[in-house]
Structure formats: C-alpha cells, structure tokens
C-alpha cells in the first residue's frame, strides 16, 4: 500500500502533478491533480487527443469546453465528474482558477 496526500501544483509550477503512475501487465493508470489559471486556454492552440480514457473530478473552478468547430460544448463546474473517451478531441477556456483530480486509463 502507498498513501499520498492530494496536493495541487501551484500557479507558478507546471499545471499537472502526477501522484501515481501504475503499470502492471496490461494495466496502465495515471492519477494526479491539475491547477489551471483563469484566462488560459487548454491547450494554448488547437485540440488535444489522448490515447487514454480520462475521468476527472472538478474540485473547484469552471472550464468552458469547446467543440472542434469552436462552439461551446459544455461547462465543467465544481463538483462535476467528466469522462473523456480515448482520442476524443478536447480543448477549453478556463473561466475561473480551477483545480481537478484526474485518472488516465490506457
């Protein structure tokens, strides 16, 4: 057993803080935290597509998620749990300082 405290990166550090990275046979899971500054876009340009499924819990803040045509897809708010399929395009505008906990599953 390994126990860690949930900590978030500061606004001056890289936005992502991996806490666990578990690789065992076919299991590949990463668990960590993210802090995003109000007024930023993730990613800065374009869209990202990850080869992992993602489940994230918005601890505080608000993100405006975008469709690939630039229209608004959804708003992620404090208390929301979001599932993003592997290879699903994602981008968003950070409307409030946001902290979240994520799990990436390959």
Steps between C-alpha positions, in 0.01 A plus 500: 500500500617850419329811636547857375336828591300671228703805408464736208772671303530871574406754235873546429576129450411276207123459513508117537619309809499120453454321833489137385607333176413131507622266225448131556446268207209641301411752771623856439345764727614850592340695784575860585391856545486807279483872572395733216521879513195709411530643149707220350401269215581132510678423278624845404409432133303230325375182668660205674414133457638260760539125462351457849150512638472783756280540804534833680332653804478880502585599857453873443479738209338506157612398149319570174557191282506549122392304194749471215308770310563741790144495635434438869459130581436511875598673823690309766424629850603427856369157600472365144648166397591477132591201282694562179547206262843416362576703185207739560602855403515733798565869562361758736513850642569526872239744634603478868812371675435126484633200688411145405593140570548273199542134416641393160432141399672330206 
